[in-house]
Amino acid sequence: MPHRDSISAYLREIIITDGVVIDFGCGGKPAKNYVQLGEKVQYFAYDKNPLSKANVILDIEKSALPSNQPKADVAFCIEVLEHTQNPDDVLDNIWKNMRDGATLYLSVPFLFPIHHTEDYWRFTDQGIRVLLERNLFQIQEILPTEGNQGWIVKSIKM
């Protein structure tokens, strides 16, 4: 699918040499499969699906991360928000678990088929901008995926 191919290509360009990376809602294709991670990177993956490739099974919409979880220097939330009933709750949880100045990479669908029983939302570029800014993220870039099927967003926790 062109949308997902665009996301994979974008992620392959990201190089993280050190720090803490948290993948929120990693599913079966964690960001670490695409992103170039250095040996000094600490990578943590969360998902509510017990069949996912997460380190910890946890519903990031409804539960706080463990208190001993270090805060992220880089966070990923790839194709997750459309599967949540309250995207603001997810973004609030992500924000609370990032260091100031940390980077969030996010992707969401726009013109994309329903693909799961828990598939609630589609986002315009303006809608995802409002949602992120309301949750105190500063947008660095919003890029359309191929065929304008969705968006890839890079933002900073301020």
OpenMM code with the backbone's topology and positions (N, CA, C; nanometers):
from openmm import Vec3, app, unit

residues = "MET PRO HIS ARG ASP SER ILE SER ALA TYR LEU ARG GLU ILE ILE ILE THR ASP GLY VAL VAL ILE ASP PHE GLY CYS GLY GLY LYS PRO ALA LYS ASN TYR VAL GLN LEU GLY GLU LYS VAL GLN TYR PHE ALA TYR ASP LYS ASN PRO LEU SER LYS ALA ASN VAL ILE LEU ASP ILE GLU LYS SER ALA LEU PRO SER ASN GLN PRO LYS ALA ASP VAL ALA PHE CYS ILE GLU VAL LEU GLU HIS THR GLN ASN PRO ASP ASP VAL LEU ASP ASN ILE TRP LYS ASN MET ARG ASP GLY ALA THR LEU TYR LEU SER VAL PRO PHE LEU PHE PRO ILE HIS HIS THR GLU ASP TYR TRP ARG PHE THR ASP GLN GLY ILE ARG VAL LEU LEU GLU ARG ASN LEU PHE GLN ILE GLN GLU ILE LEU PRO THR GLU GLY ASN GLN GLY TRP ILE VAL LYS SER ILE LYS MET".split()
positions = [
    Vec3(0.0845, -0.1182, 0.0000),
    Vec3(0.0000, 0.0000, 0.0000),
    Vec3(0.0890, 0.1244, 0.0000),
    Vec3(0.0620, 0.2171, -0.0891),
    Vec3(0.1476, 0.3358, -0.0994),
    Vec3(0.1604, 0.4150, 0.0306),
    Vec3(0.0523, 0.4268, 0.1071),
    Vec3(0.0550, 0.5010, 0.2332),
    Vec3(0.1590, 0.4407, 0.3272),
    Vec3(0.1514, 0.3133, 0.3470),
    Vec3(0.2439, 0.2477, 0.4398),
    Vec3(0.3856, 0.2436, 0.3839),
    Vec3(0.3991, 0.2306, 0.2526),
    Vec3(0.5320, 0.2360, 0.1914),
    Vec3(0.5972, 0.3717, 0.2155),
    Vec3(0.5183, 0.4797, 0.2082),
    Vec3(0.5707, 0.6143, 0.2343),
    Vec3(0.6202, 0.6264, 0.3774),
    Vec3(0.5458, 0.5700, 0.4707),
    Vec3(0.5847, 0.5747, 0.6118),
    Vec3(0.7141, 0.4975, 0.6326),
    Vec3(0.7223, 0.3777, 0.5778),
    Vec3(0.8440, 0.2959, 0.5908),
    Vec3(0.9649, 0.3687, 0.5333),
    Vec3(0.9492, 0.4290, 0.4160),
    Vec3(1.0603, 0.5018, 0.3531),
    Vec3(1.1031, 0.6192, 0.4405),
    Vec3(1.0081, 0.6920, 0.4984),
    Vec3(1.0395, 0.8050, 0.5855),
    Vec3(1.1167, 0.7566, 0.7084),
    Vec3(1.0695, 0.6506, 0.7709),
    Vec3(1.1348, 0.5989, 0.8916),
    Vec3(1.2773, 0.5513, 0.8633),
    Vec3(1.3007, 0.4946, 0.7467),
    Vec3(1.4348, 0.4437, 0.7125),
    Vec3(1.5399, 0.5547, 0.7064),
    Vec3(1.4962, 0.6780, 0.6927),
    Vec3(1.5877, 0.7925, 0.6866),
    Vec3(1.6264, 0.8448, 0.8255),
    Vec3(1.5614, 0.7954, 0.9290),
    Vec3(1.5849, 0.8455, 1.0648),
    Vec3(1.7008, 0.7695, 1.1283),
    Vec3(1.7968, 0.8442, 1.1802),
    Vec3(1.9133, 0.7881, 1.2497),
    Vec3(1.9113, 0.8399, 1.3929),
    Vec3(1.9139, 0.7474, 1.4887),
    Vec3(1.9173, 0.7839, 1.6304),
    Vec3(2.0413, 0.7174, 1.6897),
    Vec3(2.1353, 0.7976, 1.7364),
    Vec3(2.2632, 0.7424, 1.7825),
    Vec3(2.2627, 0.7022, 1.9290),
    Vec3(2.1844, 0.7729, 2.0124),
    Vec3(2.1790, 0.7380, 2.1542),
    Vec3(2.0511, 0.7940, 2.2150),
    Vec3(2.0291, 0.7645, 2.3423),
    Vec3(1.9114, 0.8147, 2.4116),
    Vec3(1.8045, 0.7089, 2.4272),
    Vec3(1.6889, 0.7539, 2.4734),
    Vec3(1.5748, 0.6665, 2.4995),
    Vec3(1.4717, 0.6837, 2.3889),
    Vec3(1.4304, 0.5726, 2.3323),
    Vec3(1.3273, 0.5706, 2.2284),
    Vec3(1.2088, 0.4920, 2.2829),
    Vec3(1.0892, 0.5507, 2.2732),
    Vec3(0.9676, 0.4797, 2.3118),
    Vec3(0.8765, 0.4718, 2.1904),
    Vec3(0.8334, 0.3504, 2.1604),
    Vec3(0.7428, 0.3230, 2.0495),
    Vec3(0.6044, 0.2974, 2.1100),
    Vec3(0.5154, 0.3944, 2.0955),
    Vec3(0.3813, 0.3867, 2.1537),
    Vec3(0.2867, 0.3195, 2.0561),
    Vec3(0.2408, 0.1996, 2.0907),
    Vec3(0.1502, 0.1262, 2.0037),
    Vec3(0.2233, 0.0636, 1.8874),
    Vec3(0.3280, -0.0115, 1.9170),
    Vec3(0.4187, -0.0619, 1.8135),
    Vec3(0.3559, -0.1657, 1.7215),
    Vec3(0.2562, -0.2389, 1.7697),
    Vec3(0.1941, -0.3421, 1.6869),
    Vec3(0.2932, -0.4486, 1.6445),
    Vec3(0.2731, -0.5026, 1.5259),
    Vec3(0.3595, -0.6080, 1.4753),
    Vec3(0.4781, -0.5567, 1.3962),
    Vec3(0.4828, -0.4246, 1.3715),
    Vec3(0.5918, -0.3664, 1.2936),
    Vec3(0.6520, -0.2496, 1.3700),
    Vec3(0.7272, -0.2788, 1.4741),
    Vec3(0.7851, -0.1698, 1.5534),
    Vec3(0.8754, -0.0787, 1.4700),
    Vec3(0.8835, 0.0457, 1.5126),
    Vec3(0.9676, 0.1439, 1.4437),
    Vec3(1.1116, 0.0960, 1.4332),
    Vec3(1.1579, 0.0194, 1.5328),
    Vec3(1.2971, -0.0257, 1.5305),
    Vec3(1.3281, -0.1130, 1.4090),
    Vec3(1.2264, -0.1676, 1.3432),
    Vec3(1.2487, -0.2458, 1.2217),
    Vec3(1.2909, -0.1584, 1.1044),
    Vec3(1.2681, -0.0279, 1.1147),
    Vec3(1.2942, 0.0641, 1.0042),
    Vec3(1.3998, 0.1683, 1.0372),
    Vec3(1.3929, 0.2242, 1.1575),
    Vec3(1.4811, 0.3326, 1.1990),
    Vec3(1.6210, 0.2774, 1.2253),
    Vec3(1.7223, 0.3584, 1.1977),
    Vec3(1.8607, 0.3199, 1.2252),
    Vec3(1.8935, 0.3588, 1.3699),
    Vec3(1.9098, 0.2583, 1.4555),
    Vec3(1.9354, 0.2807, 1.5978),
    Vec3(2.0803, 0.2477, 1.6322),
    Vec3(2.1451, 0.3404, 1.7019),
    Vec3(2.2817, 0.3173, 1.7475),
    Vec3(2.2859, 0.2224, 1.8668),
    Vec3(2.4053, 0.1769, 1.8981),
    Vec3(2.4230, 0.0803, 2.0074),
    Vec3(2.3876, 0.1388, 2.1437),
    Vec3(2.3927, 0.2695, 2.1585),
    Vec3(2.3648, 0.3331, 2.2874),
    Vec3(2.2165, 0.3635, 2.3090),
    Vec3(2.1321, 0.3291, 2.2133),
    Vec3(1.9895, 0.3579, 2.2238),
    Vec3(1.9224, 0.2557, 2.3157),
    Vec3(1.8386, 0.3067, 2.4061),
    Vec3(1.7504, 0.2213, 2.4857),
    Vec3(1.6139, 0.2272, 2.4180),
    Vec3(1.5630, 0.1131, 2.3748),
    Vec3(1.4377, 0.1078, 2.2999),
    Vec3(1.3318, 0.0354, 2.3823),
    Vec3(1.2145, 0.0987, 2.3946),
    Vec3(1.1014, 0.0404, 2.4673),
    Vec3(0.9796, 0.0446, 2.3760),
    Vec3(0.9037, -0.0640, 2.3726),
    Vec3(0.7840, -0.0700, 2.2885),
    Vec3(0.6639, -0.1129, 2.3719),
    Vec3(0.5534, -0.0406, 2.3533),
    Vec3(0.4287, -0.0671, 2.4239),
    Vec3(0.3166, -0.0899, 2.3244),
    Vec3(0.2281, -0.1825, 2.3578),
    Vec3(0.1082, -0.2045, 2.2781),
    Vec3(0.0077, -0.2800, 2.3640),
    Vec3(-0.1206, -0.2607, 2.3372),
    Vec3(-0.2229, -0.3306, 2.4149),
    Vec3(-0.2499, -0.4717, 2.3635),
    Vec3(-0.2055, -0.5011, 2.2442),
    Vec3(-0.2301, -0.6321, 2.1845),
    Vec3(-0.1254, -0.7329, 2.2319),
    Vec3(-0.1682, -0.8405, 2.2976),
    Vec3(-0.0713, -0.9399, 2.3446),
    Vec3(0.0040, -1.0111, 2.2321),
    Vec3(-0.0461, -1.0013, 2.1095),
    Vec3(0.0222, -1.0625, 1.9954),
    Vec3(0.1207, -0.9673, 1.9280),
    Vec3(0.1332, -0.8469, 1.9806),
    Vec3(0.2236, -0.7473, 1.9222),
    Vec3(0.3686, -0.7830, 1.9539),
    Vec3(0.4585, -0.7023, 1.9038),
    Vec3(0.6010, -0.7212, 1.9311),
    Vec3(0.6488, -0.6268, 2.0411),
    Vec3(0.5574, -0.5883, 2.1297),
    Vec3(0.5881, -0.4948, 2.2376),
    Vec3(0.6699, -0.5614, 2.3475),
    Vec3(0.7550, -0.4804, 2.4136),
    Vec3(0.8241, -0.5263, 2.5346),
    Vec3(0.7246, -0.5411, 2.6487),
    Vec3(0.6273, -0.4483, 2.6516),
    Vec3(0.5281, -0.4451, 2.7589),
    Vec3(0.3894, -0.4316, 2.6968),
    Vec3(0.2969, -0.5152, 2.7422),
    Vec3(0.1582, -0.5065, 2.6976),
    Vec3(0.0875, -0.4058, 2.7884),
    Vec3(0.0397, -0.2978, 2.7265),
    Vec3(-0.0198, -0.1878, 2.8019),
    Vec3(-0.1034, -0.1033, 2.7072),
    Vec3(-0.2223, -0.0664, 2.7494),
    Vec3(-0.3095, 0.0204, 2.6705),
    Vec3(-0.2692, 0.1653, 2.6975),
    Vec3(-0.1982, 0.2270, 2.6052),
    Vec3(-0.1465, 0.3628, 2.6265),
    Vec3(-0.2564, 0.4678, 2.6298),
    Vec3(-0.3761, 0.4311, 2.5893),
    Vec3(-0.4890, 0.5237, 2.5976),
    Vec3(-0.5437, 0.5306, 2.7399),
    Vec3(-0.5336, 0.4195, 2.8124),
    Vec3(-0.5996, 0.4112, 2.9430),
    Vec3(-0.5046, 0.3967, 3.0606),
    Vec3(-0.3781, 0.3653, 3.0354),
    Vec3(-0.2851, 0.3370, 3.1449),
    Vec3(-0.1582, 0.4193, 3.1328),
    Vec3(-0.1066, 0.4598, 3.2476),
    Vec3(0.0226, 0.5288, 3.2515),
    Vec3(0.1337, 0.4270, 3.2301),
    Vec3(0.2440, 0.4722, 3.1759),
    Vec3(0.3600, 0.3855, 3.1640),
    Vec3(0.4167, 0.3581, 3.3034),
    Vec3(0.4922, 0.2503, 3.3173),
    Vec3(0.5507, 0.2204, 3.4484),
    Vec3(0.6333, 0.3379, 3.5010),
    Vec3(0.6325, 0.3571, 3.6314),
    Vec3(0.7009, 0.4725, 3.6923),
    Vec3(0.8521, 0.4685, 3.6713),
    Vec3(0.9074, 0.3497, 3.6475),
    Vec3(1.0524, 0.3389, 3.6264),
    Vec3(1.0916, 0.3566, 3.4789),
    Vec3(0.9940, 0.3847, 3.3922),
    Vec3(1.0225, 0.4055, 3.2499),
    Vec3(1.0953, 0.5387, 3.2322),
    Vec3(1.2181, 0.5364, 3.1753),
    Vec3(1.2846, 0.6646, 3.1484),
    Vec3(1.2075, 0.7425, 3.0421),
    Vec3(1.2163, 0.8732, 3.0491),
    Vec3(1.1464, 0.9584, 2.9530),
    Vec3(1.2168, 0.9518, 2.8168),
    Vec3(1.1366, 0.9647, 2.7136),
    Vec3(1.1862, 0.9500, 2.5767),
    Vec3(1.2575, 1.0750, 2.5267),
    Vec3(1.3656, 1.0515, 2.4547),
    Vec3(1.4295, 1.1545, 2.3738),
    Vec3(1.3648, 1.1570, 2.2355),
    Vec3(1.3178, 1.0398, 2.1925),
    Vec3(1.2476, 1.0240, 2.0652),
    Vec3(1.1314, 0.9284, 2.0900),
    Vec3(1.0149, 0.9639, 2.0357),
    Vec3(0.8978, 0.8779, 2.0488),
    Vec3(0.8374, 0.8536, 1.9111),
    Vec3(0.7768, 0.7377, 1.8964),
    Vec3(0.7057, 0.7015, 1.7741),
    Vec3(0.5630, 0.6651, 1.8104),
    Vec3(0.4708, 0.7065, 1.7255),
    Vec3(0.3302, 0.6684, 1.7368),
    Vec3(0.2811, 0.6530, 1.5929),
    Vec3(0.3056, 0.5363, 1.5383),
    Vec3(0.2856, 0.5116, 1.3959),
    Vec3(0.1561, 0.4331, 1.3743),
    Vec3(0.0606, 0.4985, 1.3075),
    Vec3(-0.0673, 0.4355, 1.2732),
    Vec3(-0.1386, 0.3818, 1.3977),
    Vec3(-0.1481, 0.4654, 1.4998),
    Vec3(-0.2094, 0.4268, 1.6271),
    Vec3(-0.3337, 0.5092, 1.6573),
    Vec3(-0.3281, 0.6400, 1.6388),
    Vec3(-0.4362, 0.7275, 1.6860),
    Vec3(-0.5727, 0.6927, 1.6293),
    Vec3(-0.5778, 0.6420, 1.5078),
    Vec3(-0.7079, 0.6069, 1.4503),
    Vec3(-0.7740, 0.4896, 1.5220),
    Vec3(-0.6951, 0.4159, 1.5986),
    Vec3(-0.7465, 0.2993, 1.6715),
    Vec3(-0.7831, 0.3308, 1.8161),
    Vec3(-0.7806, 0.4567, 1.8537),
    Vec3(-0.8107, 0.4961, 1.9909),
    Vec3(-0.9399, 0.5764, 1.9943),
    Vec3(-1.0165, 0.5582, 2.1001),
    Vec3(-1.1401, 0.6342, 2.1121),
    Vec3(-1.1124, 0.7790, 2.1513),
    Vec3(-1.0028, 0.8022, 2.2234),
    Vec3(-0.9684, 0.9362, 2.2715),
    Vec3(-0.8224, 0.9685, 2.2384),
    Vec3(-0.7963, 1.0154, 2.1164),
    Vec3(-0.6584, 1.0464, 2.0779),
    Vec3(-0.5901, 1.1463, 2.1705),
    Vec3(-0.6668, 1.2396, 2.2295),
    Vec3(-0.6074, 1.3353, 2.3234),
    Vec3(-0.5461, 1.2637, 2.4432),
    Vec3(-0.6103, 1.1573, 2.4906),
    Vec3(-0.5563, 1.0821, 2.6044),
    Vec3(-0.4236, 1.0168, 2.5690),
    Vec3(-0.4144, 0.9639, 2.4480),
    Vec3(-0.2902, 0.9012, 2.4023),
    Vec3(-0.1794, 1.0054, 2.3935),
    Vec3(-0.2090, 1.1199, 2.3310),
    Vec3(-0.1078, 1.2244, 2.3172),
    Vec3(-0.0664, 1.2814, 2.4522),
    Vec3(-0.1585, 1.2901, 2.5467),
    Vec3(-0.1244, 1.3354, 2.6809),
    Vec3(-0.0283, 1.2365, 2.7470),
    Vec3(-0.0542, 1.1083, 2.7317),
    Vec3(0.0335, 1.0056, 2.7890),
    Vec3(0.1714, 1.0100, 2.7238),
    Vec3(0.1749, 1.0274, 2.5936),
    Vec3(0.3032, 1.0391, 2.5232),
    Vec3(0.3782, 1.1622, 2.5749),
    Vec3(0.3091, 1.2761, 2.5805),
    Vec3(0.3715, 1.4011, 2.6256),
    Vec3(0.4326, 1.3847, 2.7643),
    Vec3(0.3607, 1.3206, 2.8553),
    Vec3(0.4087, 1.3012, 2.9927),
    Vec3(0.5331, 1.2126, 2.9991),
    Vec3(0.5554, 1.1329, 2.8954),
    Vec3(0.6666, 1.0387, 2.8955),
    Vec3(0.7791, 1.0780, 2.8006),
    Vec3(0.7825, 1.2067, 2.7648),
    Vec3(0.8901, 1.2606, 2.6816),
    Vec3(0.9640, 1.3696, 2.7570),
    Vec3(1.0933, 1.3808, 2.7302),
    Vec3(1.1715, 1.4923, 2.7839),
    Vec3(1.1343, 1.6199, 2.7086),
    Vec3(1.1549, 1.7340, 2.7709),
    Vec3(1.1372, 1.8603, 2.7001),
    Vec3(1.2335, 1.8638, 2.5816),
    Vec3(1.1841, 1.9066, 2.4684),
    Vec3(1.2661, 1.9131, 2.3478),
    Vec3(1.2751, 1.7818, 2.2715),
    Vec3(1.2105, 1.6760, 2.3219),
    Vec3(1.2134, 1.5460, 2.2546),
    Vec3(1.1307, 1.5515, 2.1258),
    Vec3(1.1601, 1.4599, 2.0353),
    Vec3(1.0943, 1.4541, 1.9056),
    Vec3(0.9920, 1.3414, 1.9028),
    Vec3(0.8742, 1.3718, 1.8496),
    Vec3(0.7702, 1.2726, 1.8267),
    Vec3(0.7498, 1.2566, 1.6770),
    Vec3(0.7590, 1.1324, 1.6302),
    Vec3(0.7238, 1.0977, 1.4934),
    Vec3(0.5898, 1.0265, 1.4988),
    Vec3(0.4959, 1.0740, 1.4184),
    Vec3(0.3589, 1.0257, 1.4236),
    Vec3(0.3093, 1.0074, 1.2812),
    Vec3(0.2269, 0.9081, 1.2596),
    Vec3(0.1585, 0.8982, 1.1307),
    Vec3(0.0123, 0.8644, 1.1563),
    Vec3(-0.0719, 0.9190, 1.0684),
    Vec3(-0.2160, 0.8966, 1.0781),
    Vec3(-0.2742, 0.8854, 0.9378),
    Vec3(-0.3869, 0.8149, 0.9240),
    Vec3(-0.4509, 0.8035, 0.7932),
    Vec3(-0.5414, 0.9227, 0.7631),
    Vec3(-0.5644, 0.9449, 0.6353),
    Vec3(-0.6612, 1.0435, 0.5882),
    Vec3(-0.7604, 0.9728, 0.4955),
    Vec3(-0.7199, 0.9421, 0.3753),
    Vec3(-0.8025, 0.8668, 0.2806),
    Vec3(-0.7517, 0.7241, 0.2787),
    Vec3(-0.7981, 0.6451, 0.3710),
    Vec3(-0.7448, 0.5097, 0.3873),
    Vec3(-0.8595, 0.4181, 0.4280),
    Vec3(-0.8628, 0.2950, 0.3777),
    Vec3(-0.9729, 0.2046, 0.4108),
    Vec3(-0.9775, 0.1695, 0.5600),
    Vec3(-1.0966, 0.1410, 0.6070),
    Vec3(-1.1118, 0.0867, 0.7426),
    Vec3(-1.0384, -0.0463, 0.7442),
    Vec3(-0.9568, -0.0693, 0.8468),
    Vec3(-0.8711, -0.1873, 0.8454),
    Vec3(-0.8668, -0.2629, 0.9783),
    Vec3(-0.9604, -0.2355, 1.0687),
    Vec3(-0.9608, -0.3038, 1.1976),
    Vec3(-1.0965, -0.2800, 1.2621),
    Vec3(-1.1349, -0.3668, 1.3542),
    Vec3(-1.2624, -0.3456, 1.4236),
    Vec3(-1.2576, -0.2215, 1.5120),
    Vec3(-1.1395, -0.1843, 1.5605),
    Vec3(-1.1215, -0.0608, 1.6375),
    Vec3(-1.0530, 0.0422, 1.5472),
    Vec3(-1.1290, 0.0992, 1.4574),
    Vec3(-1.0779, 0.1971, 1.3608),
    Vec3(-1.1762, 0.3133, 1.3611),
    Vec3(-1.1436, 0.4220, 1.4355),
    Vec3(-1.2401, 0.5265, 1.4659),
    Vec3(-1.2226, 0.6567, 1.3889),
    Vec3(-1.1013, 0.6917, 1.3464),
    Vec3(-1.0743, 0.8275, 1.3003),
    Vec3(-0.9978, 0.8304, 1.1690),
    Vec3(-1.0167, 0.9413, 1.0971),
    Vec3(-0.9334, 0.9828, 0.9851),
    Vec3(-0.8993, 1.1290, 1.0099),
    Vec3(-0.7824, 1.1724, 0.9664),
    Vec3(-0.7330, 1.3055, 1.0017),
    Vec3(-0.6949, 1.3864, 0.8789),
    Vec3(-0.7381, 1.5118, 0.8756),
    Vec3(-0.6856, 1.6061, 0.7785),
    Vec3(-0.5544, 1.6604, 0.8356),
    Vec3(-0.4769, 1.7284, 0.7518),
    Vec3(-0.3538, 1.7883, 0.8031),
    Vec3(-0.3858, 1.8957, 0.9073),
    Vec3(-0.4929, 1.9716, 0.8862),
    Vec3(-0.5307, 2.0734, 0.9840),
    Vec3(-0.5807, 2.0105, 1.1136),
    Vec3(-0.6525, 1.9004, 1.1025),
    Vec3(-0.7022, 1.8322, 1.2215),
    Vec3(-0.5898, 1.7765, 1.3078),
    Vec3(-0.4897, 1.7143, 1.2459),
    Vec3(-0.3784, 1.6596, 1.3251),
    Vec3(-0.2952, 1.7738, 1.3836),
    Vec3(-0.2855, 1.8845, 1.3120),
    Vec3(-0.2148, 2.0024, 1.3651),
    Vec3(-0.2843, 2.0535, 1.4916),
    Vec3(-0.4160, 2.0698, 1.4871),
    Vec3(-0.4914, 2.1168, 1.6033),
    Vec3(-0.4755, 2.0198, 1.7202),
    Vec3(-0.4870, 1.8912, 1.6931),
    Vec3(-0.4759, 1.7894, 1.7977),
    Vec3(-0.3385, 1.7938, 1.8647),
    Vec3(-0.2328, 1.8022, 1.7870),
    Vec3(-0.0978, 1.8058, 1.8437),
    Vec3(-0.0712, 1.9356, 1.9191),
    Vec3(-0.1092, 2.0475, 1.8608),
    Vec3(-0.0852, 2.1753, 1.9289),
    Vec3(-0.1664, 2.1867, 2.0571),
    Vec3(-0.2867, 2.1317, 2.0571),
    Vec3(-0.3689, 2.1306, 2.1787),
    Vec3(-0.3013, 2.0501, 2.2891),
    Vec3(-0.2189, 1.9547, 2.2487),
    Vec3(-0.1463, 1.8709, 2.3447),
    Vec3(-0.0014, 1.9160, 2.3619),
    Vec3(0.0253, 2.0424, 2.3290),
    Vec3(0.1515, 2.1111, 2.3565),
    Vec3(0.2712, 2.0619, 2.2759),
    Vec3(0.2461, 2.0106, 2.1571),
    Vec3(0.3534, 1.9746, 2.0658),
    Vec3(0.3686, 2.0851, 1.9622),
    Vec3(0.4928, 2.1139, 1.9247),
    Vec3(0.5206, 2.2108, 1.8189),
    Vec3(0.5497, 2.1330, 1.6914),
    Vec3(0.4738, 2.1593, 1.5870),
    Vec3(0.4886, 2.0888, 1.4600),
    Vec3(0.6168, 2.1339, 1.3898),
    Vec3(0.6968, 2.0392, 1.3478),
    Vec3(0.8148, 2.0672, 1.2657),
    Vec3(0.7837, 2.0469, 1.1174),
    Vec3(0.7095, 1.9381, 1.0874),
    Vec3(0.6685, 1.9140, 0.9494),
    Vec3(0.5493, 1.8191, 0.9459),
    Vec3(0.4642, 1.8417, 0.8472),
    Vec3(0.3538, 1.7508, 0.8166),
    Vec3(0.3660, 1.7194, 0.6689),
    Vec3(0.3872, 1.5938, 0.6382),
    Vec3(0.4064, 1.5509, 0.4993),
    Vec3(0.2958, 1.4544, 0.4590),
    Vec3(0.2397, 1.4698, 0.3391),
    Vec3(0.1408, 1.3723, 0.2932),
    Vec3(0.2109, 1.2425, 0.2523),
    Vec3(0.1453, 1.1320, 0.2767),
    Vec3(0.1970, 1.0058, 0.2250),
    Vec3(0.1532, 0.9943, 0.0787),
    Vec3(0.2086, 0.8975, 0.0093),
    Vec3(0.1785, 0.8810, -0.1326),
    Vec3(0.0279, 0.8656, -0.1538),
    Vec3(-0.0230, 0.9316, -0.2538),
    Vec3(-0.1651, 0.9252, -0.2838),
    Vec3(-0.2503, 1.0054, -0.1868),
    Vec3(-0.1860, 1.0881, -0.1052),
    Vec3(-0.2554, 1.1686, -0.0046),
    Vec3(-0.3442, 1.0817, 0.0847),
    Vec3(-0.2962, 0.9612, 0.1161),
    Vec3(-0.3740, 0.8693, 0.1985),
    Vec3(-0.3566, 0.8955, 0.3478),
    Vec3(-0.2593, 0.9774, 0.3849),
    Vec3(-0.2369, 1.0047, 0.5260),
    Vec3(-0.1261, 1.1054, 0.5445),
    Vec3(-0.0795, 1.1137, 0.6687),
    Vec3(0.0189, 1.2153, 0.7058),
    Vec3(0.1294, 1.1548, 0.7900),
    Vec3(0.2490, 1.2074, 0.7699),
    Vec3(0.3634, 1.1786, 0.8558),
    Vec3(0.3970, 1.3118, 0.9220),
    Vec3(0.4091, 1.3090, 1.0536),
    Vec3(0.4286, 1.4323, 1.1289),
    Vec3(0.5523, 1.4189, 1.2166),
    Vec3(0.6322, 1.5245, 1.2162),
    Vec3(0.7445, 1.5366, 1.3083),
    Vec3(0.7143, 1.6565, 1.3969),
    Vec3(0.7170, 1.6357, 1.5286),
    Vec3(0.6880, 1.7444, 1.6209),
    Vec3(0.7810, 1.7359, 1.7420),
    Vec3(0.7827, 1.8456, 1.8158),
    Vec3(0.8715, 1.8585, 1.9323),
    Vec3(0.7855, 1.8845, 2.0548),
    Vec3(0.8224, 1.8209, 2.1678),
    Vec3(0.7558, 1.8509, 2.2943),
    Vec3(0.8137, 1.9815, 2.3459),
    Vec3(0.7268, 2.0783, 2.3691),
    Vec3(0.7710, 2.2085, 2.4194),
    Vec3(0.7370, 2.2213, 2.5659),
] * unit.nanometer
topology = app.Topology()
chain = topology.addChain("A")
for resn in residues:
    res = topology.addResidue(resn, chain)
    for name in ("N", "CA", "C"):
        topology.addAtom(name, app.Element.getBySymbol(name[0]), res)
